[in-house]
């Protein structure tokens, strides 16, 4: 980046900010004029759960490169969190229970 003028770098950053702003606020600005079809609205209801699953599941699955599955304490703590959520239907209890289980398992086995 020695040969790139600072104005070019700042211009790129400004364009990225503008593109991000437009893509994130476009629906709020033009949502009344461009209504979504019912099928898209129904599909968007599952977006938060899909995003959360995409973040958490790879962290819980204990795959090592070149090996088969290895048992990991995070998987057991995740299962404890899932069990707590199924029992109480409370997200805060699920997070707290999963973290306490993880800390307890780490204290016992590591």
N, CA, C and O atoms as a MOPAC input file, in Angstrom:
PM7 MOZYME 1SCF
protein

 N      0.81500 1    -1.19000 1     0.00000 1
 C      0.00000 1     0.00000 1     0.00000 1
 C      0.85900 1     1.25400 1     0.00000 1
 O      0.36900 1     2.34800 1     0.28300 1
 N      2.11900 1     1.10000 1    -0.31200 1
 C      2.99100 1     2.27200 1    -0.32500 1
 C      2.66500 1     3.20700 1    -1.47900 1
 O      2.77400 1     4.42500 1    -1.33900 1
 N      2.26800 1     2.65100 1    -2.61600 1
 C      2.03400 1     3.47100 1    -3.79500 1
 C      0.59700 1     3.97100 1    -3.90900 1
 O      0.27800 1     4.70700 1    -4.84300 1
 N     -0.26900 1     3.58800 1    -2.98400 1
 C     -1.67400 1     3.99300 1    -3.04000 1
 C     -1.82600 1     5.32300 1    -2.31900 1
 O     -1.45600 1     5.44600 1    -1.15100 1
 N     -2.37800 1     6.33600 1    -3.02300 1
 C     -2.57300 1     7.62200 1    -2.33900 1
 C     -3.62300 1     7.50200 1    -1.23600 1
 O     -4.53900 1     6.68300 1    -1.32100 1
 N     -3.48100 1     8.30800 1    -0.22700 1
 C     -4.40100 1     8.27400 1     0.90700 1
 C     -5.82000 1     8.61300 1     0.47900 1
 O     -6.77800 1     8.08000 1     1.03800 1
 N     -5.96600 1     9.49000 1    -0.50400 1
 C     -7.31100 1     9.85500 1    -0.94600 1
 C     -8.03300 1     8.65000 1    -1.55600 1
 O     -9.24800 1     8.51600 1    -1.40900 1
 N     -7.29600 1     7.78300 1    -2.23200 1
 C     -7.90500 1     6.57300 1    -2.79700 1
 C     -8.39500 1     5.65000 1    -1.67800 1
 O     -9.51100 1     5.13500 1    -1.74300 1
 N     -7.57400 1     5.44200 1    -0.66700 1
 C     -7.95900 1     4.58000 1     0.45900 1
 C     -9.17200 1     5.15600 1     1.18400 1
 O    -10.09200 1     4.41800 1     1.53700 1
 N     -9.17900 1     6.46500 1     1.40600 1
 C    -10.32300 1     7.08100 1     2.06500 1
 C    -11.57300 1     7.00200 1     1.20200 1
 O    -12.67700 1     6.83900 1     1.72200 1
 N    -11.41300 1     7.11300 1    -0.08900 1
 C    -12.54800 1     6.97800 1    -0.99600 1
 C    -13.13900 1     5.57700 1    -0.95800 1
 O    -14.35800 1     5.40800 1    -0.96500 1
 N    -12.27300 1     4.57800 1    -0.91900 1
 C    -12.74300 1     3.19400 1    -0.82200 1
 C    -13.49700 1     2.97600 1     0.48700 1
 O    -14.55800 1     2.35200 1     0.49400 1
 N    -12.96400 1     3.47900 1     1.57700 1
 C    -13.63200 1     3.34000 1     2.87200 1
 C    -14.98700 1     4.04200 1     2.85100 1
 O    -15.96600 1     3.50500 1     3.37000 1
 N    -15.05800 1     5.22600 1     2.26200 1
 C    -16.32500 1     5.95500 1     2.18700 1
 C    -17.35000 1     5.19000 1     1.35400 1
 O    -18.52700 1     5.14000 1     1.71100 1
 N    -16.91200 1     4.59800 1     0.25100 1
 C    -17.83700 1     3.82000 1    -0.58900 1
 C    -18.32800 1     2.57800 1     0.15000 1
 O    -19.49900 1     2.21700 1     0.03800 1
 N    -17.45500 1     1.92600 1     0.89500 1
 C    -17.87600 1     0.75700 1     1.67700 1
 C    -18.88300 1     1.14600 1     2.74900 1
 O    -19.85100 1     0.42500 1     2.98900 1
 N    -18.65500 1     2.28700 1     3.39400 1
 C    -19.61100 1     2.76800 1     4.39500 1
 C    -20.95300 1     3.05900 1     3.74100 1
 O    -21.99800 1     2.69800 1     4.28200 1
 N    -20.93300 1     3.70600 1     2.58600 1
 C    -22.16700 1     4.03500 1     1.87900 1
 C    -22.91400 1     2.77000 1     1.45200 1
 O    -24.12800 1     2.67900 1     1.63300 1
 N    -22.21100 1     1.81200 1     0.89900 1
 C    -22.84600 1     0.55000 1     0.47900 1
 C    -23.42700 1    -0.19900 1     1.67500 1
 O    -24.52700 1    -0.74600 1     1.59400 1
 N    -22.69900 1    -0.22300 1     2.76600 1
 C    -23.19900 1    -0.88800 1     3.96500 1
 C    -24.44100 1    -0.18600 1     4.49800 1
 O    -25.41000 1    -0.84100 1     4.88200 1
 N    -24.41600 1     1.13200 1     4.52200 1
 C    -25.56200 1     1.89500 1     5.01000 1
 C    -26.79000 1     1.66000 1     4.13500 1
 O    -27.88700 1     1.44300 1     4.65000 1
 N    -26.61200 1     1.70100 1     2.82100 1
 C    -27.74300 1     1.51400 1     1.91200 1
 C    -28.31400 1     0.10600 1     2.02900 1
 O    -29.53200 1    -0.07300 1     2.05800 1
 N    -27.43300 1    -0.89800 1     2.09700 1
 C    -27.93500 1    -2.27000 1     2.16500 1
 C    -28.62300 1    -2.56400 1     3.49600 1
 O    -29.55000 1    -3.37100 1     3.54200 1
 N    -28.19000 1    -1.93300 1     4.55600 1
 C    -28.78600 1    -2.20600 1     5.86300 1
 C    -30.02200 1    -1.35900 1     6.13700 1
 O    -30.91800 1    -1.79500 1     6.86000 1
 N    -30.08400 1    -0.17000 1     5.57700 1
 C    -31.21900 1     0.70000 1     5.86400 1
 C    -32.20100 1     0.80100 1     4.70800 1
 O    -33.20500 1     1.50600 1     4.80600 1
 N    -31.92200 1     0.11100 1     3.62600 1
 C    -32.77600 1     0.21000 1     2.45600 1
 C    -34.20700 1    -0.19900 1     2.72500 1
 O    -35.14000 1     0.45400 1     2.25800 1
 N    -34.38900 1    -1.27300 1     3.47300 1
 C    -35.75400 1    -1.72200 1     3.74000 1
 C    -36.48800 1    -0.73900 1     4.64600 1
 O    -37.68800 1    -0.52100 1     4.48000 1
 N    -35.77800 1    -0.14600 1     5.59900 1
 C    -36.43800 1     0.82900 1     6.46700 1
 C    -36.82500 1     2.08800 1     5.69200 1
 O    -37.85200 1     2.70600 1     5.97100 1
 N    -35.99800 1     2.46200 1     4.72100 1
 C    -36.29000 1     3.66600 1     3.94900 1
 C    -37.35400 1     3.43700 1     2.88500 1
 O    -38.20200 1     4.30000 1     2.66100 1
 N    -37.31600 1     2.27400 1     2.22300 1
 C    -38.20900 1     2.02900 1     1.09700 1
 C    -39.18000 1     0.88100 1     1.34400 1
 O    -39.82400 1     0.41800 1     0.40300 1
 N    -39.30100 1     0.41700 1     2.56200 1
 C    -40.11500 1    -0.74900 1     2.86100 1
 C    -41.59100 1    -0.57300 1     2.57300 1
 O    -42.25400 1    -1.52300 1     2.15600 1
 N    -42.11900 1     0.61700 1     2.78600 1
 C    -43.54300 1     0.84800 1     2.52200 1
 C    -43.83300 1     0.87100 1     1.01800 1
 O    -44.92200 1     0.49500 1     0.58600 1
 N    -42.86800 1     1.30700 1     0.24000 1
 C    -43.07000 1     1.39800 1    -1.20700 1
 C    -42.81500 1     0.07200 1    -1.91300 1
 O    -43.33600 1    -0.16300 1    -3.00400 1
 N    -42.01300 1    -0.79900 1    -1.29400 1
 C    -41.67000 1    -2.08800 1    -1.88600 1
 C    -42.04400 1    -3.21400 1    -0.91200 1
 O    -41.17000 1    -3.75500 1    -0.23500 1
 N    -43.31700 1    -3.56900 1    -0.83500 1
 C    -43.71900 1    -4.60700 1     0.12700 1
 C    -43.16700 1    -5.97200 1    -0.27300 1
 O    -43.04600 1    -6.28800 1    -1.45700 1
 N    -42.84000 1    -6.76300 1     0.72600 1
 C    -42.33400 1    -8.11400 1     0.49400 1
 C    -43.49200 1    -9.08500 1     0.31200 1
 O    -44.52600 1    -8.94500 1     0.96500 1
 N    -43.33100 1   -10.06100 1    -0.56100 1
 C    -44.36800 1   -11.09300 1    -0.68700 1
 C    -44.48200 1   -11.90500 1     0.60400 1
 O    -43.54000 1   -11.97000 1     1.39400 1
 N    -45.63000 1   -12.51300 1     0.80300 1
 C    -45.86500 1   -13.27900 1     2.02800 1
 C    -44.88700 1   -14.43600 1     2.18100 1
 O    -44.47800 1   -14.75000 1     3.29900 1
 N    -44.50500 1   -15.07500 1     1.08200 1
 C    -43.55900 1   -16.19300 1     1.19300 1
 C    -42.20200 1   -15.72000 1     1.69100 1
 O    -41.54800 1   -16.43300 1     2.45200 1
 N    -41.76300 1   -14.53400 1     1.27900 1
 C    -40.48800 1   -13.98800 1     1.75100 1
 C    -40.60300 1   -13.61200 1     3.22500 1
 O    -39.68000 1   -13.85300 1     4.00200 1
 N    -41.72400 1   -13.02600 1     3.60700 1
 C    -41.92200 1   -12.67900 1     5.02200 1
 C    -41.88800 1   -13.92400 1     5.90700 1
 O    -41.29200 1   -13.91000 1     6.98400 1
 N    -42.52500 1   -14.99400 1     5.45100 1
 C    -42.51200 1   -16.23400 1     6.23200 1
 C    -41.10500 1   -16.81300 1     6.31200 1
 O    -40.71300 1   -17.33400 1     7.35600 1
 N    -40.34500 1   -16.73100 1     5.23200 1
 C    -38.98200 1   -17.25500 1     5.23300 1
 C    -38.07400 1   -16.43100 1     6.14800 1
 O    -37.18800 1   -16.98900 1     6.79500 1
 N    -38.27800 1   -15.12200 1     6.21100 1
 C    -37.44600 1   -14.26300 1     7.04700 1
 C    -37.65200 1   -14.50600 1     8.53500 1
 O    -36.80400 1   -14.12500 1     9.34200 1
 N    -38.75200 1   -15.12800 1     8.91200 1
 C    -38.96800 1   -15.44900 1    10.32400 1
 C    -37.91100 1   -16.41600 1    10.84100 1
 O    -37.60900 1   -16.42200 1    12.03500 1
 N    -37.34900 1   -17.22800 1     9.96200 1
 C    -36.37400 1   -18.23800 1    10.36300 1
 C    -34.93300 1   -17.75000 1    10.25100 1
 O    -34.01500 1   -18.49200 1    10.60100 1
 N    -34.71000 1   -16.54300 1     9.78000 1
 C    -33.35100 1   -16.03300 1     9.58400 1
 C    -32.55400 1   -15.93500 1    10.88900 1
 O    -31.39700 1   -16.35300 1    10.89800 1
 N    -33.10600 1   -15.40300 1    11.99900 1
 C    -32.31100 1   -15.34000 1    13.23200 1
 C    -31.90100 1   -16.72700 1    13.74300 1
 O    -30.76600 1   -16.91500 1    14.18000 1
 N    -32.81000 1   -17.68400 1    13.68900 1
 C    -32.46800 1   -19.03800 1    14.14100 1
 C    -31.41500 1   -19.66500 1    13.24300 1
 O    -30.52100 1   -20.35600 1    13.73200 1
 N    -31.50500 1   -19.43800 1    11.94400 1
 C    -30.51600 1   -19.98700 1    11.01800 1
 C    -29.14600 1   -19.35400 1    11.24100 1
 O    -28.13100 1   -20.05000 1    11.20100 1
 N    -29.10500 1   -18.05400 1    11.47300 1
 C    -27.83000 1   -17.37900 1    11.71700 1
 C    -27.20100 1   -17.85200 1    13.02400 1
 O    -25.99700 1   -18.09700 1    13.08400 1
 N    -28.01100 1   -17.97900 1    14.06300 1
 C    -27.49500 1   -18.45500 1    15.34200 1
 C    -26.97900 1   -19.88500 1    15.23100 1
 O    -25.94200 1   -20.22200 1    15.80200 1
 N    -27.69900 1   -20.71700 1    14.49900 1
 C    -27.25600 1   -22.09300 1    14.29000 1
 C    -25.94000 1   -22.12700 1    13.52100 1
 O    -25.05500 1   -22.92200 1    13.83900 1
 N    -25.80700 1   -21.27800 1    12.52200 1
 C    -24.57300 1   -21.24700 1    11.73400 1
 C    -23.37600 1   -20.79400 1    12.55200 1
 O    -22.24100 1   -21.15400 1    12.23800 1
 N    -23.61000 1   -20.01600 1    13.58700 1
 C    -22.51400 1   -19.55600 1    14.44100 1
 C    -22.16700 1   -20.59500 1    15.50000 1
 O    -20.98900 1   -20.83900 1    15.75900 1
 N    -23.17300 1   -21.21000 1    16.11700 1
 C    -22.94400 1   -22.06900 1    17.26900 1
 C    -22.54600 1   -23.49100 1    16.89100 1
 O    -21.63500 1   -24.05100 1    17.49900 1
 N    -23.20200 1   -24.08400 1    15.90900 1
 C    -22.97300 1   -25.50300 1    15.60100 1
 C    -21.52300 1   -25.79900 1    15.22400 1
 O    -20.98100 1   -26.78400 1    15.72400 1
 N    -20.85900 1   -25.01100 1    14.37300 1
 C    -19.45300 1   -25.32500 1    14.09200 1
 C    -18.55900 1   -25.24300 1    15.32300 1
 O    -17.54500 1   -25.93500 1    15.40700 1
 N    -18.93400 1   -24.40700 1    16.26400 1
 C    -18.14400 1   -24.31000 1    17.49200 1
 C    -18.34600 1   -25.53000 1    18.38700 1
 O    -17.43100 1   -25.93200 1    19.10500 1
 N    -19.53800 1   -26.11800 1    18.34600 1
 C    -19.83200 1   -27.27000 1    19.19700 1
 C    -19.34800 1   -28.59300 1    18.60100 1
 O    -19.03500 1   -29.52800 1    19.33700 1
 N    -19.28700 1   -28.67000 1    17.28400 1
 C    -18.84900 1   -29.91200 1    16.65800 1
 C    -17.33300 1   -30.00800 1    16.71400 1
 O    -16.63600 1   -29.19500 1    16.10600 1
 N    -16.82800 1   -30.97400 1    17.42400 1
 C    -15.38400 1   -31.04800 1    17.68900 1
 C    -14.61900 1   -31.82000 1    16.61400 1
 O    -14.11300 1   -32.90600 1    16.89500 1
 N    -14.52400 1   -31.30300 1    15.41900 1
 C    -13.80600 1   -31.97700 1    14.35500 1
 C    -12.38600 1   -31.46700 1    14.30400 1
 O    -12.14000 1   -30.26100 1    14.28000 1
 N    -11.44500 1   -32.41000 1    14.28700 1
 C    -10.03600 1   -32.05900 1    14.11500 1
 C     -9.63900 1   -32.43900 1    12.69100 1
 O    -10.10400 1   -33.45000 1    12.16600 1
 N     -8.80100 1   -31.65300 1    12.08000 1
 C     -8.41800 1   -31.89300 1    10.70100 1
 C     -7.64700 1   -33.20400 1    10.58200 1
 O     -6.67100 1   -33.43900 1    11.29400 1
 N     -8.10500 1   -34.04100 1     9.67300 1
 C     -7.43100 1   -35.30800 1     9.43400 1
 C     -7.83500 1   -36.42200 1    10.38400 1
 O     -7.33800 1   -37.54200 1    10.26800 1
 N     -8.71500 1   -36.13700 1    11.30800 1
 C     -9.15400 1   -37.14400 1    12.27300 1
 C    -10.67200 1   -37.24500 1    12.23300 1
 O    -11.34600 1   -36.43300 1    11.59900 1
 N    -11.18500 1   -38.22900 1    12.90500 1
 C    -12.62200 1   -38.35100 1    13.06300 1
 C    -13.09300 1   -37.44200 1    14.17400 1
 O    -12.32900 1   -36.61500 1    14.67100 1
 N    -14.33700 1   -37.58800 1    14.56300 1
 C    -14.84100 1   -36.73900 1    15.64900 1
 C    -14.15700 1   -37.04900 1    16.97500 1
 O    -13.88100 1   -38.20600 1    17.29600 1
 N    -13.89400 1   -36.00500 1    17.72900 1
 C    -13.28200 1   -36.12400 1    19.04700 1
 C    -14.26100 1   -35.53800 1    20.04500 1
 O    -14.82800 1   -34.47300 1    19.80200 1
 N    -14.46800 1   -36.21500 1    21.16300 1
 C    -15.39600 1   -35.68300 1    22.16600 1
 C    -14.80400 1   -34.44100 1    22.80000 1
 O    -13.62500 1   -34.40500 1    23.15100 1
 N    -15.62900 1   -33.43500 1    22.93900 1
 C    -15.18700 1   -32.14800 1    23.45000 1
 C    -16.13800 1   -31.70400 1    24.55500 1
 O    -17.32700 1   -32.02200 1    24.53100 1
 N    -15.60700 1   -30.97500 1    25.51300 1
 C    -16.42400 1   -30.52000 1    26.64100 1
 C    -17.48700 1   -29.51400 1    26.19600 1
 O    -18.55500 1   -29.43600 1    26.80200 1
 N    -17.20200 1   -28.74500 1    25.14500 1
 C    -18.17100 1   -27.75800 1    24.66900 1
 C    -19.44800 1   -28.42900 1    24.17200 1
 O    -20.54300 1   -27.88900 1    24.33000 1
 N    -19.30000 1   -29.61100 1    23.57100 1
 C    -20.47500 1   -30.33500 1    23.08600 1
 C    -21.37500 1   -30.73700 1    24.25100 1
 O    -22.59500 1   -30.59100 1    24.17500 1
 N    -20.78400 1   -31.23500 1    25.31000 1
 C    -21.58400 1   -31.63100 1    26.47700 1
 C    -22.22300 1   -30.42100 1    27.15200 1
 O    -23.36900 1   -30.49700 1    27.59300 1
 N    -21.49900 1   -29.31100 1    27.23700 1
 C    -22.07200 1   -28.09500 1    27.81800 1
 C    -23.21000 1   -27.57700 1    26.94200 1
 O    -24.21400 1   -27.08700 1    27.45900 1
 N    -23.06400 1   -27.68000 1    25.63500 1
 C    -24.14000 1   -27.28000 1    24.72900 1
 C    -25.37500 1   -28.14200 1    24.90500 1
 O    -26.49900 1   -27.64200 1    24.86700 1
 N    -25.16700 1   -29.43400 1    25.09800 1
 C    -26.30100 1   -30.33300 1    25.34000 1
 C    -27.00000 1   -29.99900 1    26.65100 1
 O    -28.22600 1   -30.07700 1    26.73900 1
 N    -26.23000 1   -29.62700 1    27.66800 1
 C    -26.82700 1   -29.20400 1    28.94200 1
 C    -27.65300 1   -27.93300 1    28.72800 1
 O    -28.76500 1   -27.81500 1    29.24400 1
 N    -27.10500 1   -26.98600 1    27.96700 1
 C    -27.84500 1   -25.76100 1    27.67200 1
 C    -29.13400 1   -26.03500 1    26.91700 1
 O    -30.16500 1   -25.42800 1    27.20600 1
 N    -29.08500 1   -26.94500 1    25.95100 1
 C    -30.28700 1   -27.30400 1    25.19600 1
 C    -31.32000 1   -27.94300 1    26.11600 1
 O    -32.50800 1   -27.63600 1    26.02600 1
 N    -30.87300 1   -28.82900 1    26.99700 1
 C    -31.79800 1   -29.48200 1    27.93200 1
 C    -32.45600 1   -28.45800 1    28.86000 1
 O    -33.65100 1   -28.54600 1    29.14500 1
 N    -31.67300 1   -27.49500 1    29.32300 1
 C    -32.23200 1   -26.45900 1    30.20000 1
 C    -33.25800 1   -25.62400 1    29.43800 1
 O    -34.31000 1   -25.28400 1    29.97800 1
 N    -32.95000 1   -25.29300 1    28.17600 1
 C    -33.90900 1   -24.50600 1    27.40600 1
 C    -35.19400 1   -25.28400 1    27.14800 1
 O    -36.28500 1   -24.72200 1    27.24000 1
 N    -35.07800 1   -26.55600 1    26.82900 1
 C    -36.28000 1   -27.35100 1    26.59100 1
 C    -37.13000 1   -27.47400 1    27.84100 1
 O    -38.35300 1   -27.58400 1    27.76400 1
 N    -36.48000 1   -27.45700 1    28.98400 1
 C    -37.21100 1   -27.57700 1    30.25300 1
 C    -37.84400 1   -26.24600 1    30.67300 1
 O    -38.99200 1   -26.22100 1    31.11500 1
 N    -37.10000 1   -25.13900 1    30.53800 1
 C    -37.57200 1   -23.85700 1    31.07800 1
 C    -38.07900 1   -22.87900 1    30.02300 1
 O    -38.84800 1   -21.97600 1    30.35000 1
 N    -37.66400 1   -23.03800 1    28.75700 1
 C    -37.97500 1   -22.10200 1    27.66700 1
 C    -37.47300 1   -20.69400 1    27.97900 1
 O    -38.09400 1   -19.70700 1    27.58200 1
 N    -36.36500 1   -20.60400 1    28.68000 1
 C    -35.78200 1   -19.32300 1    29.05300 1
 C    -34.36900 1   -19.26100 1    28.48400 1
 O    -33.52000 1   -20.08600 1    28.82200 1
 N    -34.12100 1   -18.28100 1    27.62000 1
 C    -32.82600 1   -18.16900 1    26.96000 1
 C    -31.71300 1   -17.81700 1    27.94200 1
 O    -30.59800 1   -18.32500 1    27.82700 1
 N    -32.01100 1   -16.95800 1    28.89900 1
 C    -30.99300 1   -16.56100 1    29.87500 1
 C    -30.56600 1   -17.76300 1    30.70900 1
 O    -29.37300 1   -17.95100 1    30.94700 1
 N    -31.51300 1   -18.57600 1    31.15500 1
 C    -31.16200 1   -19.78200 1    31.90900 1
 C    -30.35700 1   -20.75100 1    31.05800 1
 O    -29.45900 1   -21.42500 1    31.56400 1
 N    -30.67200 1   -20.82500 1    29.76900 1
 C    -29.93500 1   -21.70400 1    28.87100 1
 C    -28.47400 1   -21.26900 1    28.78900 1
 O    -27.57200 1   -22.09900 1    28.89100 1
 N    -28.24000 1   -19.96600 1    28.60300 1
 C    -26.87300 1   -19.46800 1    28.50300 1
 C    -26.13300 1   -19.66800 1    29.81700 1
 O    -24.99600 1   -20.14000 1    29.82800 1
 N    -26.76900 1   -19.31400 1    30.91500 1
 C    -26.12900 1   -19.47900 1    32.22000 1
 C    -25.84700 1   -20.94100 1    32.53300 1
 O    -24.75900 1   -21.27700 1    33.00200 1
 N    -26.81400 1   -21.80900 1    32.28000 1
 C    -26.62400 1   -23.22900 1    32.55200 1
 C    -25.53900 1   -23.84700 1    31.69000 1
 O    -24.74800 1   -24.65700 1    32.17300 1
 N    -25.49300 1   -23.47000 1    30.40400 1
 C    -24.45000 1   -23.97600 1    29.52100 1
 C    -23.07300 1   -23.50800 1    29.94700 1
 O    -22.11700 1   -24.28300 1    29.91900 1
 N    -22.96200 1   -22.24400 1    30.34200 1
 C    -21.65700 1   -21.73600 1    30.78300 1
 C    -21.21800 1   -22.36200 1    32.09500 1
 O    -20.04600 1   -22.70200 1    32.25900 1
 N    -22.14400 1   -22.51800 1    33.02900 1
 C    -21.79900 1   -23.17100 1    34.30300 1
 C    -21.37700 1   -24.61600 1    34.04600 1
 O    -20.42300 1   -25.10000 1    34.65400 1
 N    -22.08000 1   -25.30200 1    33.15300 1
 C    -21.70500 1   -26.67200 1    32.81200 1
 C    -20.32000 1   -26.70800 1    32.17500 1
 O    -19.51900 1   -27.58700 1    32.49400 1
 N    -20.02800 1   -25.77000 1    31.28200 1
 C    -18.71100 1   -25.74000 1    30.64800 1
 C    -17.61400 1   -25.47800 1    31.66500 1
 O    -16.58300 1   -26.15100 1    31.65700 1
 N    -17.82900 1   -24.51200 1    32.53200 1
 C    -16.83400 1   -24.22300 1    33.55700 1
 C    -16.64200 1   -25.39700 1    34.48800 1
 O    -15.51000 1   -25.72000 1    34.84800 1
 N    -17.72800 1   -26.04500 1    34.88600 1
 C    -17.63100 1   -27.21000 1    35.75400 1
 C    -16.90300 1   -28.37500 1    35.08700 1
 O    -16.06600 1   -29.02800 1    35.71000 1
 N    -17.22000 1   -28.62900 1    33.83700 1
 C    -16.54000 1   -29.71200 1    33.11500 1
 C    -15.05900 1   -29.39800 1    32.91400 1
 O    -14.22300 1   -30.29800 1    32.99900 1
 N    -14.72700 1   -28.14800 1    32.65100 1
 C    -13.30900 1   -27.78300 1    32.52100 1
 C    -12.57400 1   -27.92800 1    33.84000 1
 O    -11.41400 1   -28.34000 1    33.86700 1
 N    -13.25300 1   -27.58400 1    34.95000 1
 C    -12.61400 1   -27.74600 1    36.25700 1
 C    -12.37600 1   -29.21300 1    36.59200 1
 O    -11.38800 1   -29.55400 1    37.24200 1
 N    -13.28300 1   -30.07800 1    36.14800 1
 C    -13.13500 1   -31.50900 1    36.44100 1
 C    -12.11100 1   -32.20100 1    35.56000 1
 O    -11.34300 1   -33.03700 1    36.03500 1
 N    -12.09700 1   -31.85400 1    34.26800 1
 C    -11.31400 1   -32.63700 1    33.32300 1
 C    -10.05900 1   -31.95000 1    32.80000 1
 O     -9.23700 1   -32.61200 1    32.16700 1
 N     -9.87700 1   -30.67600 1    33.03200 1
 C     -8.65900 1   -30.01700 1    32.53500 1
 C     -7.78500 1   -29.51900 1    33.63700 1
 O     -6.72800 1   -28.94400 1    33.37500 1

